[in-house]
Amino acid sequence: MNYTAVIFKQDDWYAGFVKEIPGANSQGKTIDEVTENLKEAIDLILENNLKHNLEDLNSLNYIEKEIVV
């Protein structure tokens, strides 16, 4: 999946966030460092969201279905 990173320079640092994922933000000395940090933030946020959603579903009968977006 593709996401939109918004990166800007602040003094000697770069900072950025991902428009589609609230809370996915980071900083770094280079644009590449910010980009890699944002990828890690996306992974952590999505993994955490999945964990919490599965915990909520433990008491329910549910069907898993793969969808392509």
C-alpha positions as CSV (number, residue, x, y, z in Angstrom):
1,M,0.0,0.0,0.0
2,N,1.2,3.5,-0.7
3,Y,1.0,6.4,1.8
4,T,1.7,10.1,1.5
5,A,4.5,11.4,3.6
6,V,4.7,15.2,4.2
7,I,8.3,16.2,5.1
8,F,9.5,19.6,6.0
9,K,12.8,21.1,7.2
10,Q,13.1,22.6,10.7
11,D,16.5,24.2,11.3
12,D,19.0,21.4,10.8
13,W,16.4,18.6,11.1
14,Y,13.7,17.2,8.9
15,A,10.3,16.2,10.3
16,G,7.4,14.5,8.7
17,F,4.1,12.8,9.1
18,V,1.9,10.4,7.1
19,K,-1.4,11.9,6.0
20,E,-3.4,8.7,6.0
21,I,-2.2,7.4,9.4
22,P,-2.8,9.6,12.5
23,G,0.1,9.4,14.9
24,A,2.7,8.4,12.2
25,N,5.2,11.1,12.5
26,S,9.0,11.3,12.9
27,Q,12.1,13.3,12.5
28,G,15.7,12.8,11.3
29,K,18.8,14.4,10.0
30,T,18.0,13.5,6.4
31,I,15.0,13.0,4.3
32,D,15.9,9.3,3.9
33,E,16.1,8.9,7.7
34,V,12.7,10.5,8.1
35,T,11.3,8.2,5.4
36,E,12.6,5.1,7.1
37,N,11.4,6.2,10.5
38,L,7.9,6.8,9.0
39,K,7.9,3.3,7.5
40,E,8.7,1.9,11.0
41,A,6.0,4.1,12.6
42,I,3.4,2.9,10.1
43,D,4.3,-0.8,10.8
44,L,4.1,-0.3,14.6
45,I,0.8,1.6,14.4
46,L,-0.8,-1.0,12.1
47,E,0.5,-3.9,14.2
48,N,-0.8,-2.3,17.4
49,N,-4.2,-1.6,15.8
50,L,-4.5,-5.2,14.6
51,K,-3.6,-6.5,18.0
52,H,-6.3,-4.4,19.7
53,N,-8.9,-5.3,17.1
54,L,-8.2,-9.0,17.5
55,E,-8.5,-8.7,21.3
56,D,-11.9,-7.1,20.8
57,L,-13.0,-9.9,18.5
58,N,-12.0,-12.8,20.8
59,S,-15.5,-13.1,22.3
60,L,-17.2,-12.8,18.9
61,N,-17.7,-15.2,15.9
62,Y,-16.1,-13.5,13.0
63,I,-15.0,-14.2,9.4
64,E,-11.7,-13.2,8.0
65,K,-11.7,-12.1,4.4
66,E,-8.9,-10.6,2.3
67,I,-9.8,-7.5,0.4
68,V,-7.7,-5.7,-2.2
69,V,-7.7,-1.9,-2.1
